[in-house]
């Protein structure tokens, strides 16, 4: 972890405050709660930021969630925010709220090394990604960059550059990936707002393994720049401890940006509007295997029990096979071709620094001919049409988020063949560009989180968030204990 020197423990607020309850730890409050406290002047952004930094200082050596932590910049931003709140002039929706960015996203003044020794840190870092720019415009306190697998290529929380990120529920297990740092940080209380990415499950998979809320909006909802090597599979996403915080974050980052050709037009309403409407009357399909997946029996049982919650909430839930074959062959055509493009962009001497598994994937990508690629485009579009028709009959689709609980780090490090680890339930909906969320559904007997995936029709982001909120109210999300 790279950190600029600053002592959060010495950085008190400019004046004392008392928050709502003596038992409330500011580092564990949601973004929504923090903004309410700031408005009521019962807590200051400096106090909240200092509490988060103290927590990171204490627990980060165990978790390793940050590729870069800039405590000095965070405290300076918090002091500026406090002054605005004292004047009654907050800059935006999340003024003073601690937030972090996955280290695939540009942030002015910080190197974006993408988990790789191949990226030269000695270059111009003077541009923000669209999500970063929107957070700054709204006054967020940016803490730093969270860890990612190298270039986000695999579903594990380790990289050659930053080493192993650990699951707060059990340090011997991976938090999942590629947004492993974001998920682990959200779970353990290293700030309430995390911006992650998802090109095949990279937000939903670690959200499921780490017991937090991960939301992949419809493609184009959050602008992307620079373009990912994975093209139209790639989404920028909220990853938080609560549904309301994800909706708040989407209100901030889900705005158009002229640098993204695919960006959707802005919504006229807040994504937080209607969250409390419930789900009564909806028709929901539940598919425990999507017709092709092999699922761990304990995961299957926990997710089936979670699906019953929606029936209790007044919906019609039916066991349904969506009638598709495993689209992984389609997905890997795009994924492998993207890897080839990525690796080829580096000079040979830097290319040699890239993890061998990713180089192997890139080699397969170089062998994909144009006819094979265009056939994959056709098959992808057919899959999208299939689910468009499917959602004419069903408002939502429920599946497990992952087929297995989080793997042990020792096993994933030993078995290089299995290291990519993907979920058969996530990549189909990168292909179709539909909104999909992972909500914590329960814990295994070993105490590892299991996720329930909620999928909506393309552009039905508000409905997915509403359903996730209804589930969260019925089954409040648990939090891990601090590592001892």
C-alpha positions in Angstrom: 0.0 0.0 0.0 1.2 3.5 -0.9 0.2 6.2 1.5 1.1 9.8 1.9 2.0 10.7 5.5 -0.8 12.2 7.6 -1.9 11.3 11.1 -5.7 10.8 11.1 -5.6 10.3 14.9 -4.2 13.9 15.2 -6.7 15.4 12.8 -9.7 16.3 14.9 -12.5 18.5 13.8 -12.3 22.3 14.2 -14.9 22.1 17.0 -16.4 19.2 18.9 -19.6 17.5 17.7 -21.8 14.8 19.1 -23.4 12.3 16.7 -26.8 10.6 17.2 -25.7 7.8 19.6 -22.6 7.1 21.6 -22.5 3.7 20.0 -22.4 5.1 16.5 -18.9 4.8 14.9 -18.7 7.4 12.1 -16.7 5.0 10.0 -19.6 2.6 10.0 -22.3 5.1 9.1 -23.8 5.1 5.6 -23.3 7.9 3.1 -27.0 8.8 3.5 -26.6 9.0 7.3 -23.4 11.0 7.1 -25.1 13.7 4.9 -28.0 13.8 7.4 -25.5 14.4 10.2 -23.6 17.1 8.3 -26.9 18.9 7.5 -27.9 18.8 11.2 -24.3 19.7 12.3 -24.2 16.7 14.6 -21.0 15.4 12.9 -18.4 17.0 10.8 -16.8 15.7 7.6 -13.4 16.0 9.3 -14.5 13.8 12.2 -16.0 11.2 9.8 -13.0 11.2 7.5 -10.6 10.9 10.5 -12.6 8.0 11.8 -12.4 6.2 8.5 -8.7 6.9 8.2 -8.1 5.6 11.8 -10.0 2.4 10.9 -7.9 2.0 7.7 -4.7 2.6 9.7 -5.7 -0.1 12.2 -7.1 -2.8 9.8 -5.5 -2.2 6.4 -2.4 -4.3 7.2 -4.8 -7.3 7.6 -7.0 -6.6 4.6 -4.8 -4.9 2.0 -7.7 -3.2 0.2 -5.8 0.0 -1.0 -3.4 0.3 -3.8 -2.9 3.9 -2.8 -4.2 5.8 0.3 -3.8 9.6 0.4 -4.7 10.6 3.9 -3.3 14.1 3.6 -5.5 14.9 0.6 -8.5 13.3 2.2 -8.2 15.4 5.3 -7.7 18.6 3.3 -10.9 17.8 1.3 -12.7 17.1 4.5 -11.7 20.4 6.0 -12.9 22.2 2.9 -16.2 20.3 3.0 -16.7 21.2 6.7 -16.3 24.9 5.9 -18.9 24.6 3.1 -21.4 22.9 5.5 -20.8 25.5 8.2 -21.7 28.2 5.6 -24.8 26.1 4.6 -23.4 25.8 1.1 -22.7 22.1 0.4 -21.1 21.5 -3.0 -23.3 18.5 -4.0 -25.1 15.3 -3.0 -22.1 13.7 -1.2 -20.2 16.6 0.1 -17.8 15.4 2.8 -18.5 11.7 2.3 -15.4 9.4 2.1 -15.2 7.5 -1.2 -12.6 5.4 -3.0 -12.0 4.4 -6.6 -10.9 1.1 -8.0 -7.4 1.4 -9.5 -8.7 0.9 -13.1 -10.2 4.4 -12.9 -8.3 7.6 -13.6 -7.9 10.1 -10.8 -6.0 13.4 -11.3 -2.7 13.4 -9.5 -2.7 9.7 -8.7 -1.1 7.0 -10.8 -3.6 4.4 -12.2 -1.4 1.3 -12.2 -4.2 -1.2 -12.7 -2.5 -3.8 -10.5 0.4 -4.2 -12.9 4.1 -3.7 -13.0 3.7 -3.2 -16.8 2.2 0.3 -16.3 4.8 3.0 -16.1 4.0 5.3 -13.1 6.2 8.0 -14.6 3.6 9.5 -17.0 1.0 12.2 -17.1 -1.8 11.6 -14.6 -3.7 14.9 -15.0 -7.1 13.5 -16.1 -10.1 12.2 -14.1 -12.4 9.5 -15.3 -16.0 10.6 -15.6 -17.0 9.0 -12.3 -14.0 10.6 -10.5 -14.9 14.0 -12.0 -18.5 13.7 -10.8 -17.5 12.8 -7.3 -15.2 15.8 -7.1 -18.0 18.1 -8.4 -20.2 16.8 -5.6 -17.6 17.4 -2.9 -16.7 13.8 -2.0 -13.7 13.1 0.1 -11.5 10.8 -2.1 -9.5 8.5 0.0 -7.4 6.7 -2.7 -7.4 3.8 -5.1 -8.5 0.3 -4.1 -6.8 -2.9 -5.3 -7.7 -4.9 -8.5 -6.5 -8.0 -10.1 -4.1 -7.2 -12.9 -6.1 -5.1 -15.5 -9.2 -6.7 -13.9 -8.7 -9.9 -15.8 -9.7 -12.5 -13.1 -12.2 -12.9 -10.3 -9.7 -13.0 -7.5 -8.4 -10.3 -5.2 -4.7 -10.4 -5.9 -2.3 -8.8 -8.4 1.5 -8.9 -9.0 1.7 -5.2 -8.0 -0.3 -5.1 -4.7 -0.2 -8.7 -3.6 -3.2 -10.4 -1.9 -6.3 -8.7 -0.7 -8.2 -10.6 2.0 -11.8 -11.2 2.8 -12.9 -9.5 6.0 -15.2 -12.4 6.8 -12.3 -14.8 6.8 -8.8 -13.6 6.1 -7.8 -17.0 4.6 -10.3 -16.5 1.8 -10.4 -14.2 -1.3 -12.9 -11.3 -1.3 -13.4 -12.1 -5.0 -12.5 -9.9 -7.9 -11.6 -8.1 -9.8 -13.0 -5.4 -7.6 -11.7 -7.2 -4.5 -10.3 -4.1 -2.9 -13.6 -2.2 -3.3 -15.7 -5.0 -1.8 -13.3 -5.7 1.1 -13.1 -2.0 1.9 -16.9 -1.6 1.8 -17.4 -4.6 4.0 -15.0 -3.6 6.7 -15.9 0.1 6.9 -13.2 1.8 4.9 -15.6 4.5 3.7 -19.2 4.0 2.5 -18.9 4.8 -1.2 -16.8 2.7 -3.6 -16.7 3.0 -7.4 -15.8 -0.3 -9.0 -16.0 -1.9 -12.5 -17.7 -5.0 -13.9 -16.8 -6.5 -17.2 -18.0 -10.1 -16.5 -19.0 -10.0 -12.8 -16.1 -8.0 -11.3 -18.5 -6.1 -9.0 -21.2 -8.7 -8.3 -18.8 -11.6 -7.7 -16.8 -9.8 -4.9 -20.0 -8.2 -3.6 -21.4 -11.7 -3.1 -18.1 -13.1 -1.6 -17.7 -10.1 0.7 -21.3 -9.6 1.9 -21.9 -6.2 0.4 -24.2 -4.6 -2.3 -22.9 -4.5 -5.8 -24.9 -3.0 -8.7 -24.1 -3.2 -12.4 -26.3 -0.6 -14.1 -27.5 -0.8 -17.6 -24.6 -0.3 -20.0 -23.9 3.4 -20.6 -25.6 4.5 -17.4 -22.2 5.5 -15.9 -19.9 6.9 -18.6 -16.6 5.2 -19.2 -13.3 6.9 -20.2 -10.8 5.8 -21.4 -12.6 3.0 -23.1 -11.9 -0.5 -21.7 -10.2 -3.2 -23.7 -13.4 -5.1 -23.0 -15.5 -2.6 -24.9 -19.2 -2.9 -24.4 -18.9 -5.6 -21.7 -17.5 -3.0 -19.3 -19.5 -1.1 -16.7 -18.6 1.4 -14.0 -20.5 0.5 -10.9 -21.5 1.5 -7.3 -20.3 -1.0 -4.6 -21.6 -0.1 -1.1 -22.9 -1.5 2.1 -26.5 -0.5 1.4 -28.9 -0.1 -1.5 -29.7 3.6 -0.6 -26.0 4.4 -0.7 -25.7 2.8 -4.2 -28.6 4.8 -5.4 -27.1 8.0 -4.0 -23.8 7.2 -5.7 -25.5 6.5 -9.0 -27.2 9.9 -8.7 -23.7 11.3 -8.7 -21.8 9.2 -11.2 -24.7 8.3 -13.5 -24.4 11.5 -15.5 -23.4 11.9 -19.2 -19.9 12.7 -20.2 -18.9 13.8 -23.7 -15.9 11.5 -23.7 -18.1 8.4 -23.8 -19.8 7.7 -27.1 -22.1 5.1 -25.5 -23.3 7.3 -22.5 -27.0 7.3 -21.9 -28.9 10.5 -21.6 -29.5 11.8 -18.0 -32.5 10.7 -15.9 -34.8 13.5 -14.8 -35.4 11.8 -11.4 -33.2 10.6 -8.6 -32.4 6.9 -8.4 -33.4 7.1 -4.8 -36.9 8.0 -5.7 -39.3 5.1 -5.3 -36.8 2.9 -3.4 -39.4 2.3 -0.7 -42.3 1.4 -3.0 -41.8 -2.3 -2.4 -42.4 -5.1 -4.9 -46.0 -6.2 -4.3 -47.6 -7.5 -7.5 -44.4 -8.2 -9.5 -43.9 -11.4 -11.5 -40.5 -12.8 -10.6 -38.7 -15.8 -12.2 -36.3 -17.8 -10.1 -33.6 -19.8 -11.9 -31.2 -21.6 -9.5 -28.9 -22.8 -12.3 -29.9 -20.8 -15.5 -30.3 -24.2 -17.1 -26.6 -25.0 -17.2 -24.6 -24.2 -14.1 -23.4 -26.5 -11.4 -24.0 -25.0 -8.0 -22.7 -25.7 -4.5 -25.6 -27.3 -2.5 -25.2 -24.9 0.4 -25.3 -21.9 -2.0 -28.3 -23.3 -3.7 -30.2 -23.8 -0.4 -29.4 -20.2 0.8 -30.4 -18.6 -2.4 -33.6 -20.6 -2.7 -34.5 -19.5 0.8 -33.7 -15.9 -0.1 -36.0 -16.1 -3.2 -38.9 -17.1 -0.9 -38.6 -13.6 0.7 -40.0 -12.1 -2.4 -43.1 -14.3 -2.2 -43.5 -13.1 1.4 -43.3 -9.5 0.1 -46.3 -10.0 -2.2 -44.8 -11.1 -5.5 -45.4 -14.1 -7.6 -42.2 -16.2 -7.7 -42.0 -19.2 -10.0 -39.2 -21.6 -10.8 -38.2 -20.9 -14.4 -35.6 -22.1 -16.8 -34.8 -19.1 -19.1 -34.0 -21.5 -22.0 -30.5 -20.5 -22.8 -27.2 -22.4 -23.3 -24.1 -21.3 -21.4 -23.0 -18.2 -23.3 -19.4 -18.4 -22.1 -18.1 -19.2 -25.6 -19.6 -16.0 -26.8 -18.2 -14.1 -23.8 -14.7 -15.4 -24.0 -14.5 -14.4 -27.7 -14.8 -10.8 -26.6 -12.8 -11.2 -23.4 -9.9 -13.0 -25.2 -9.8 -10.5 -28.0 -9.8 -7.6 -25.5 -6.9 -9.2 -23.6 -4.9 -9.5 -26.9 -5.6 -5.8 -27.6 -4.5 -4.8 -24.1 -1.3 -6.8 -24.0 -0.3 -5.8 -27.5 -0.5 -2.1 -26.4 2.6 -2.5 -24.3 6.2 -2.5 -25.6 7.8 -6.0 -25.5 9.9 -5.2 -22.4 6.9 -4.1 -20.4 4.7 -6.8 -21.8 7.0 -9.4 -20.2 6.0 -8.0 -16.8 2.4 -9.1 -17.2 1.0 -12.1 -15.3 1.5 -15.2 -17.3 -2.2 -16.3 -17.1 -3.2 -13.0 -18.7 -0.6 -13.4 -21.4 -1.9 -16.9 -22.1 -5.5 -15.5 -22.5 -4.1 -12.8 -24.8 -2.4 -15.4 -27.0 -5.8 -17.1 -27.4 -7.3 -13.8 -28.4 -4.7 -13.2 -31.1 -5.9 -16.4 -32.7 -9.5 -15.3 -33.1 -10.3 -14.5 -36.7 -12.7 -11.7 -37.8 -15.5 -14.2 -38.9 -15.4 -15.8 -35.5 -15.6 -12.5 -33.8 -18.5 -11.2 -35.9 -20.4 -14.5 -35.4 -20.0 -13.9 -31.6 -21.5 -10.4 -32.2 -24.6 -12.0 -33.8 -24.9 -14.6 -31.1 -24.6 -11.9 -28.4 -27.4 -9.9 -30.1 -29.6 -13.0 -30.2 -29.0 -13.5 -26.5 -30.1 -9.9 -25.8 -33.3 -10.4 -27.9 -34.0 -13.6 -26.0 -33.9 -11.7 -22.6 -35.9 -8.8 -24.0 -38.7 -11.3 -24.8 -38.2 -13.0 -21.5 -38.8 -9.8 -19.6 -42.1 -9.2 -21.4 -43.4 -12.0 -19.1 -41.2 -11.5 -16.0 -40.4 -8.3 -14.2 -37.3 -9.7 -12.6 -35.0 -12.7 -12.7 -33.4 -14.2 -9.6 -30.3 -16.4 -9.6 -27.4 -17.1 -7.3 -24.6 -14.5 -7.9 -21.9 -17.1 -7.7 -21.9 -20.9 -7.8 -19.6 -21.3 -4.9 -18.6 -19.4 -1.7 -15.3 -17.5 -1.7 -12.3 -19.8 -2.4 -9.4 -20.2 0.0 -6.5 -18.0 -1.0 -4.0 -20.8 -0.5 -5.9 -23.0 -3.0 -6.3 -20.2 -5.6 -2.5 -19.4 -5.3 -1.6 -23.1 -5.7 -3.9 -23.9 -8.7 -2.8 -21.6 -11.5 -5.3 -23.2 -14.0 -8.3 -22.3 -11.8 -7.0 -18.8 -10.9 -9.3 -16.8 -13.3 -12.5 -18.0 -11.3 -15.7 -16.8 -13.0 -19.3 -17.0 -12.1 -21.7 -18.7 -14.6 -24.4 -16.3 -13.4 -22.8 -12.9 -14.1 -21.2 -12.7 -17.5 -24.5 -13.4 -19.4 -25.7 -10.0 -18.3 -22.6 -8.2 -19.4 -23.3 -9.6 -22.8 -27.0 -8.4 -22.6 -26.1 -5.1 -20.8 -29.0 -5.6 -18.4 -29.0 -4.1 -14.9 -28.0 -6.7 -12.3 -27.4 -6.5 -8.5 -25.9 -8.8 -5.9 -27.5 -8.6 -2.4 -26.2 -10.6 0.6 -28.5 -13.6 1.0 -27.0 -15.3 4.0 -23.9 -17.1 5.4 -22.6 -20.6 4.9 -22.0 -22.8 7.9 -18.4 -21.7 7.6 -19.4 -18.1 7.9 -18.8 -17.0 4.3 -21.3 -14.7 2.5 -23.6 -15.9 -0.3 -25.1 -13.5 -2.8 -28.5 -13.4 -4.5 -28.5 -11.8 -8.0 -31.5 -9.7 -9.1 -31.7 -9.0 -12.8 -34.0 -6.6 -14.6 -34.8 -5.8 -18.2 -32.4 -3.5 -20.0 -32.9 0.1 -18.6 -35.0 -1.2 -15.6 -32.3 0.0 -13.2 -34.8 1.6 -10.8 -36.8 -1.6 -10.5 -33.7 -3.7 -9.7 -32.7 -1.1 -7.0 -36.3 -1.1 -5.6 -36.3 -4.9 -5.4 -32.9 -5.0 -3.7 -34.1 -2.4 -1.2 -37.2 -4.5 -0.4 -35.0 -7.5 0.2 -32.5 -5.5 2.3 -35.4 -4.3 4.5 -36.7 -7.9 4.9 -33.2 -9.4 5.4 -30.9 -6.6 6.8 -27.3 -7.1 5.6 -24.9 -8.4 8.2 -21.4 -7.0 8.7 -18.2 -8.9 9.4 -16.5 -8.6 12.8 -13.2 -6.8 12.8 -10.2 -9.1 12.3 -8.6 -9.8 15.7 
